[in-house]
């Protein structure tokens, strides 16, 4: 099995070294290098072809949001944002620029590894509290028949499908959606499966992110 190749970008030596130690002791990962700015991360990536970036948001010279935009545009790898800041606007900017996940830094080593694997395997990942924060900040600002982002196209969906999508973005479970809409859990599951298939998505979190930000 090929190792997952990672670049760590953070302006804190302590954070960079800590994450490098965590990943270096696991045979599933290979740390290609570390960077203290977004610009350094991009320069390193152009030489070493990483799979995943662990990217801090707030860094000097070039922040993680701008670096993510360039990385995605140039196809240099997938970005997993790591930050101590849970500012909703920063979350949206990072996701709109193409980040595949967003994690607050108070994670365990095993949680970090699992999130890297998820992004590597094509899944979007996000801490539950961040998703809830995004959902609550957009609640009430749009109607069910509308969309949270001008980039989200709801024209191909029925009113019921849009209700399901909004409920997923609000963080509701299948059981909670079923109770809210007075339908069975099996029906909810079928709706979500069909919606994911229609959008080419693999996980309900990715659907929530798409609805909230317009980015897949």
N, C-alpha and C positions, 0 to 999 in steps of 0.2 A: 504493500500500500504506500502510495506517495505521501510524503509529509506535506502538511499545510504550511506554506511559506508565508511568513508574517513580517511586516514592518511596524515598529512601534514608534509613534510620534507623540511626544509630550514634552513640555518645557521643564518638567521636573525630573531631575536626575533620579530621585528616589522612586518615582512612579515608573520611569523607564526601566531602571535596573530591576525593580521588583517584578514587573511583568515579564521581563526577559528571563529571570531566574525561574519563574513559574512555568514558562513554556519550554525552556531549555531542558528541564528534567523529564519532559514527556516526549517519548519517541514519535508521537504523532505530529509534532510541530517542529518547524525550523525557523528561528529568528534570523532573517537576512541582515538586519541592521536596525539601528535606532536613530531617531532624529529629534532635534529640539525645536524645529519649526516646520510649518507646512511646506515651505520651499525645499528644505533639506529632504523631507520625505519624498517629494516628487522627484528630486534629482536622484535619490537612491533607487527609487522604483524604476526609473528609466534605464538603470544599469542592471537590475537584479530580478525583474519580473516576479513580484510577489502575488500571492493569492488574496491576502487579506491585509488591510491596514487597521491598526488600532489607533484611532485618531482623536487626540484631545481637541476641544473646540477653541479654547482661548490660548493662543501662542503668539509670540512676537514675530515680526517680519511678514508672515502670512498665517492667518488663523486656519483652523480646521475646516471651517465652512467653505472658504475660498479654495483651499487645497482639495477638498472633496469634489468641487465643481470641475477642477482641472483633471483630477484623477479619473472621474467618470467620463468626461469628454474624450480623454485620450485612451480610455480602456486599459488603465494601468492596474486595475484590481478592484476588489469590493471593499467598501469602507464601513467599519463598525465604530461609531462615535463613542468615545469614553469621556465623561466629564463629571465634575462635582456640581455643575450647575444644572438645575432643572427648569430653566427659563423656557416657557412655551415657545416664544418667538425663535429662540436658537434651535429648538427641536425642529420647528417647521422649516427653517432655512436649511438645516443640514439634510433633512429628508427631501426637500425640494431639489437640492443639488445632487441627489442621487445616493445618499447614504442608505445602506441596507439595514441598519439597526442603530439603536441608541441605548446606551447603558450608563446608569449612574455608577460612580467608581466604588461604591461600597459593596462590591461583589466578592464572593468567595472564589478561590482559584478554580474549583471545579465548575462553577457557574460561568466564569469567563471562558473556560475551554469549551463548554457546551455551546455557548453563544457563537463562538468563532466557528465551530463545526456547523452550526445551523446556517450561518451566513455563507459559508463555503459550499454547502449543499443546496443553496438557492432559496433559503427561507429568509424572510424579513423578521427581525427580532426587535423587541422593545420591552423595557421594564413595564410591569403592569401599572405602577403608579404614574409613569410618564404617559401611557396611553390614556389612563383615566383623566389626567390633567388636560390632555389635548381635547378629549371628548367633552369635558365639562366647559372648557373655554369656548367651544363652538356651539354648545347646546343653546337652543333658542335663537340662534342667529340665522338659521335657515329653516325652511319648511321641508317636510318629507319629500315633496315633489321637486325640490331644488337640490342643490349640491353644495357641499362645504367649500369646494374649490372650483374656480372657473375652469380648471383643467380636468375636472371629473365630469365625464359625459354620462348623464343618467337617462338620455333619450331612448336607449334600447331596453329600458326596464319598465316593468309594470309598476303601478303604485304599491302593490304588495311587496314586490322585490325591493323597491326603494325603502320601504319600511324595515325590511329585514336588514338591509345594508346599514341603515342608520342605527339600528339597534346593535349590530355588531360593533360599529364604531363607538357606540356609547358604552361598550364593555360588557354588554349583557350576555349571559350564557344561553345555550339553546333552551334550557328549561325556563329561564326568565323571559326569553322572547316568546316562547309558546304561551306562557301565561298572559303576557301583555297583549298578544294578538289573537288569543283564543283559538289557537291551532295546536296540533300535536307536535311533540318534539321531533318525531320522524319527519313530519312535513317541513319543519324548520331546517333540519339536517339536509333534506333534499334540495330545498331552496338554496342553501349556502353552497352545497356541492355544485349545483348548476351555475351559480354566480361565479364561483372560483374558476370553473372550467371556461366560462364565457370570457373572463378577463385574463386567462392564462396564469392564474395565481395558484399557489400551493397551500396557503395557510390563511386563516381568518384574520390574523394580525396584519398580514400584507394587504388584505381587503380594507381593513380599518385605516391603515396608513394611506392607501390610495384614495379613499373617500375624503379623508381629512386634509390631504396635501396635494392630491392630483398626480402623485408620483407612484409608479409601480416599482 
